[in-house]
Amino acid sequence: MGISQAAAAQDLRDPFLQVIPRTEAEAARIAAVTAPTDDFTAPEPFEANPAGAATVRPRTDADAFSQASENMSFERELDFKLGNGLFKKLWVSSPSSTLASDGLGPLYNARSCQRCHLKDGRGHPPAGPHDAATSMFLRISVPASPETEMSEIEAFLLSADPTDPTPRTRPDPTYGGQLQDFGTPGYPAEYRLSVTWQDIEIPLEGEAPAILRRPTWEAADLGYGPLGEGAMLSPRVAPQMIGLGLLEAIPAVDILAKADPEDADGDGISGRPSIVWSFAEGRPMLGRFGWKAGAPTVLEQSAAAFAGDIGISTPLFDTPWGDCTEAQADCRAAPHGNDTARGTEIDAQGLDLVTFYSRNLGVPGRRDMDDPAVLNGKRVFHEANCIACHTPKHVTHRLEDQPEQSFQLIWPFTDLLLHDMGEGLADHRPEGRATGREWRTPPLWGIGLTPQVNGHSFYLHDGRARSLLEAVLWHGGEAEAARDHVTGLTPEDRADLIRYLESL
């Protein structure tokens, strides 16, 4: 896998806490219970509870993704509710009489976490030319010149895998790492997100062709001059929040064991681990979160979102101006909230509460598992080899101080690895170890509840897919064979596959 097992053992150890090692007997039991099934006549044992004991009862309203882990103690529920309050908090610009809420921006994408992760669910692209892109934004970077000093993570990757072809990049010299489409009074927004669509026809066996829409994204109405030379843009829709703590608790060794960058087994699937720098621990770690697995832990993902999306400083990223660059001097000189007794605009306790809340948003239980159409769709899912990347089952670490995530059989349908998804989905923007054609396998649990929770059915990293079938049909690269299998199905089997996905 390029990075040696010795390096993995030393530098990619898990982000926790007090991990209780597995015994040989436990490892054997785990291997047996996580093995793929070949029986599609009935649901598997424990399949009804995709988050193990943390699974929550399915709701029929928009709050289906907003429940606490079912196995949470009453004493810990208060922390969850406090974290929820901070997740929903609307931040205001400095100076403000509400000292507990000031520090917004000056440039930002949303005033709260909830404004992007709508009802703890999925964002969407603009509905029209005048619709605000509140739940998505553009990441931006420029090529790094050969003279640019190499970071610690780049040096680590180069020493561990000298053949790694990922080009080096840097934030845009004016606009930073992402574009913000709002500014506090007196500070112009950086841009307006603009998109045009082109229809693409995909033949389907036995029925009319599917019409996909290919987006072209543009940073319009730039507020601070032209983009840097060679600027690369990548759209990102806010993903759903459920089950994050359980994904964090999957042992790194289990994820690394699935990696096969040289496709040694010849199955056409060659997932790679994303190796990122942990600012909290000061070492390389396995990336798990974000569309390209750019963050190693829920804590760092949360702190990065506070800084980049809202312009709020934390003990981890303590600059009060968020993503403003040296070229945006007025933004950096603006009043901020770091002058309060908290030290940063949200303090360590507040960040920990938001992290706890984010770790413990419960995964709803499965629906319609024993429906014959759903069972047939499950067979199709396996026969198309979708499970090669969307790994159905994992068992989490035993964790002494995270009982909600400890030793659970979970069904997230992801390997958390990077995969080449082909030219159709490529953003041509490398990020860390991920190339411009690679994306992390997104979890599928809860995906069928998106219309219920968010009132739309837009999928993939930029919301281009208007249905689950369209999302499947955009798969290319390593997933091209699976996509072609789906296009060649009978209409009945194709419909059952979608029914299965809707039941997750």
N, C-alpha and C positions, 0 to 999 in steps of 0.2 A: 504493500500500500504506500510505498515511498517513504513515509515516516516510520522509522523502525519501532518494533515492539518495545525496545528498551526506552526509546524516547517517549513513546506513548505512556509507558508505565510511570516515568518520572515526571513528565511535563503535562500530561493530559488527564491527570487524575480528577476524580469527580469533585464538584464544587462544595461538598458538604464537610462539615457537620460531623456527627458521630455515625459513621457507617459500620454496620455489623457485618463482617465477612460471611459469605455463603459457605456452607459445608458442601462436601462432595455429594452427599445425598440430596441436598437441596438443589444443587446444580443439575443433577440428573432429573429430578422432578420438574424443574423449570423447563429443561429441554423438551421433555415429553409434553407438557401442557401447552407450550408455545409452538409446537410443530404444526404445520398446515394440515387442515383436515382434508379428507377425500370423501366424506360422507355428507351429501347435500339433501338428505331426506328429512332432516330435522335440525333445529338449532343445536349448537354445541353447548356443553355445560358452561355455565357462567356467562354466556354470550349476552344475556339480558342486561348485564351490569358492565358497561364498557370501562368504567373507572373503578371497578372493584367495589369495595365497601364505601368508597367516596361517591358512588353514583347517586344522582338525585332523581326524584320522581319526575317523569316528563310532564310539563305543563302545556296547556293549550293556548297560552297568551304570549305576549312579547317579552315576558320575564323569564323565559325558559333557560337563558344563559346566565341569570343573575342570582343564582342560589348558591349557598355555601356548601362545601363538601358535606355529604350526608353523615360521615363518621366524625364530624367535628364535635368536640365537647362543648357544653354550654359555656364554660369559662372562656374558651377561645372565640366564641361567637362575637363577643364585644370587640375584639381586635378586627375581626372581619368587617363589622359594621362601621367602625371608625375608618378603616381603610376604604370602604365604599364611599364614605363621606368625602374623603380627600380625593378619590378618583373622580367624583362628580363636581368637586369644588370649582367654581368659576374664579379664575385669577384676574386681578385688576392691575393697571399700570401704577408705577411708583411716581411720586410719593402719593400715599393714600392713607386715609384715616383708618382703614381696615388693615392694620399691619400684618395680620395673619394671612392675608390673601394678596399682598402686593408683590410686584416683581415681574409681572407679565411682560414678555417680549424683551426689547422693543419690537422685534420681528418675530412672528409666530404663525403657526398653522391652525391652532385652535386654542380656546381659553380653558379647556379642561380635557382630561383623558377621555371622559365619556363622550365629548363632542366628536372624537374620531372613532372610537370603538362604540358605536351606537348600540345601546342596550347590551353592552359587552359582546357585541356581535361584529358583523362584517361591514366595512365601508362600501362605497360605490363611486363610480365615476360621475362626472357632471351629467345631468340629464339633458342639458341644452347649452347653447352658447353663453347664456347669462346666469347659469346655475353655478353657485359657489362650490368649490372642490373641498369641502370641509373635512371629509373623511379620507382624503388621499392627497399625495403631494409628489413632487419630482425630486429624486436624489440626483446629485450632480458631482462630477469629478472631472479632472483633466489628466492627461498623461504626465507621468513624472519624468523629468529629464534624467539622463544618466548621472549627472553631477549631484542629484538630490541625495542627501544623506539617508541611508537605509535605516528603517526603524528596527526595533528589537524583534518584532514578530517577523518582519521580512528576512532579517538575518537568520532567525531560527528556521524558517521554512526553506531558505536557500541551502543551509547546511544540512537539513534533514532530507531534502529532496532537490538536488541540483538540477534535475530535469523538469521541474515544475514550470509550465509555460505561461503562467498567469502574468500578464503585464502589470507593472507597477503604476499606481495612480495617486493623485493628490486631490484634496478639496479645491474647488474653484477659488482663485486668488481673491475674487471679489465676493462671490455668493456663498462660499463655504461648502458644506457637505450636503445641504438640501435647500430647496427654495421655499421661502415663506411667503404666503399670499395675503398676509395681514400685517399691519403695523399699528402701534399705539399712536395717539394723536401727535402729529408733527414728524412722523417717520414713515415715509412711503413704503408700501409693500414692495417686495422684490419682483413680483411677477403676477400674471394671471394665467392659470392653466387652461390651455386650449387643446382641443382634440378634433380631428376629422376622421371619418370612418369610410372604409372601402369594403364592399361586399365581396365575399369569396364563396364559391360554390363547391361543396364536397359531396361526391356521389355516395349514396347509401343503397345497399342491396335491398331490393323489394319495395322501395318507397321513394318519394320525391327527394331530390338532393337537399342537404342542409345548407343554409346560408349563414356563414360566419361573417363577422365584421372585424376587419383589421384596422387598428388604430394608428394614427400618426399624432404624436404628442408634441406640443410646442410650448415653450416658455414665452408668452406674449407680454407686451406692455412692461418691459424690463425697467425697474426703477432705479438701477444703479449702474447703468452703462452696459456694454456688451458682455456676453459670457466670455470666459477664457478660451484661448485657442485650443481647438480639439475637444471642447466640452462634450461630455457624454451625459445624457439624461436618462433616467429610468423611473417610470411611474410606480407608485406603491399604494395599494389600497390597504387600509387598516384591517388586519385579520381579526377573527373572533378570538376571545380570551379564554375559553374554557379549557380546563385540563393542563394548564401550563406547569403547575408544580409537579404533576405526574410525569410529564415529559422531561423535566429537569432531573427527576429521580431515576430515570432509566440508566443503568450502569454504563459508563463510557466504553467499557470493554465489550459490552454486547453490541453497541453501535459500531465500534471499530471492526468487530468480527464480520460484519456484513459488507464492509468496504471491499471493492474488487476493481481498483482503477485500471488494471491492465486486462480486465475481463478474462481472468485465468480459467474460469469455468466455461467460457464460450457461450454464455446464455444471452449475450448482447447487452447486459446490464453491468455498468461499471461505476457504481457509486463511490464518491470520495468524501472523506470527512472534511468539514470546514474547520480550520485551525485559526483561532483568533486570539488577540491579546486581551487578557483580563486585567482591567485597570484596578479592580478591587484586590486581586491577589498578586499582581505584578509578574505574571507568567503566562505562557501560552496555554490555552484550554480548548476543549472541543466546543465549537459553535453549535447552538441548538435553535436559537430563536431569530425571527425575522425571515424574510423571503429568501435570503441567501445565507441564512444561518450565521449572521454577523455578530450575535451576542451569545456569550456562554451561559448566562444565568438570567433568571427573572429579575433579580436586583439590577443588573447592569442594563438590561433591556429597558427597565422602568426609568432608571436615571438618564439614559440616553434620550428617551422620549421626552422627559421633562425638559432637558436642555434643548433638543432640536425642534420639538413640536410646539412647546409652550414658552421657551425662553426662561425656564425656572432653574435656578442653581440648586445643587444638592452637594452633600459632602464628597460625593464621588466625582462630579463635574461641577466645580465650584465657581466658575466664571459667571458673573451675573448677567452677561449679555447674550447668553445662548450661543447661536451659530454665527453671530456677527463676526466679520473678519477685520483685520487691521485696516483694510481699505474702507471700511464703514466706520470711520472714526466717531461720527456723531452718535451712532448706535452704541458704541462702546462707552461713550462718555455720558450716556443717559442716566437719570436717577434709577436706582435699583433697590432691591429689598435685602441686600446682604448686610445692611447697617443695623438690622434689628438684633435683638438678643439671641435670636436663633442662630446667627452666624451665616447661614445660607437661607435662600428663600423658602426652601422646605428643608427641615433639619433631618438628622439621622433617624429619629423616631418616626417622623412622618413618612420618610421614604420606606422604612421597614414596614409600616402599616399598609402602604400601597402595595408593596411586594407581597405581603401576607395575603391581602385581598386577591391579588392577581394569581397567586399560587393556588388559591382555593375556590375559584369559580367552578362550580360543579358541572360535570358532564351528565346530560340527561340520559336516562335509560333508553334502550332500544324499543322501537315500535314495530309491530307487525312481523316479528321474526319468523313465525311459523306459517305465514302466508305462502301458499305454493309459488306465487309469482316471485316473492322475495327470495325464497330458497333457490329457485331456478336462476335468478339474477346473481345470487352468490356463487353458484356453479360457474356461470359465465365469467364473473370477476376473476375466479381462480384460473379457469381455463385460458383466459386471455393473458395470464401471467401478470395481472395488475399487482399481485402480492409481492412481486420481485422488488418493488420500491415501496408500495403501500403495505408494509409489513403489518399484518393484523394485530399480533399480540406481543406483549412484553411483560416482564415481571420487574417491578421496581426494587431498589435497594431496601434493606432494613434500615430504618432511620430512627434513632433514639428520640430526637427532638422535633420530628415532623411526623406525628402519628397518622395524619390524614393521607400521606403519600407512602407510608412504610409498607413494603412487601405486599403490593397489590398486583393482581393479574389485570392488566389493562388492554384495551383494544383501540389504540389511536389510529391505526392504519398509516404508519409512517416509519421509515428507517432513519430519519433525520440526517440523511446524507445528501450531498450535492449530486445532481444528475444533469447530463447534457440533454436538454429538452428540444433541441433542433432549432433551425433558423426561424421558424414561425413564431416562437415565443422568445427568441433572443432579444435582449436589450442592448447588447454590444457594449456593456459597461462592466468591466471587472470590478469585483469588490472583495478585498481580502484575497483568499485563495480561490474564490469562485470566479470562473471565466464569464464572459458576456453571453454564454449559452447555457450556463448552469443555474439551477434553482434547487433549493432544499425541497424534499418531498413534504408537502403540507399534510398535516393530519386531516383525516376525513370525519372523525367523530363529530356528530352534531350537524353535519353539513346539510342534511335534509330539512333542518329547522330554520334555515336562513330566511325563507319567505315569511315564516311566522314571526320571527324575531325582528327582522329588519325591513320587511315589506317589499323585498326585491329578490331577484334571482340572478345576481351578477357574481361571477366567479373568476378565478385566476388572479395573478398579482396586480392586474390593472383593470379588472372588472369587465374585460372585453366579452367574456362568455355570458350569454343571456339565459343559459340553462345548463344543467349538468351534462347533457349530451354535447352541447357546444364545447364545454370544458374538456371533455374526453377527446373530441375531434381536433382540438388544438395540440394534442400531444404529438411530439415528434422526437427525433434523435433516438435516445435509448428506448423511448416508449412508442416508436413508430410501429413496431410489430403488433403491440397491443392495440393501438388505434386501428390498424388495418384489420385486425381480427374483429373489432367492433363494427366497422363499416361493412364487413362481409356477413354479419349475422342476419338471421331472419328478423323481420320487424318485431315479431313477438319476443324473441330472445333479447333484442336491443331494448325493448320497453321494460322487460323484467330486470335487466341490468340497472336501469335508472330507478326502478322501484326499490331495488336493493340499496342503492346509494341513498335514496330518500329515507330509508329506514334507519340509517346509521345515526 
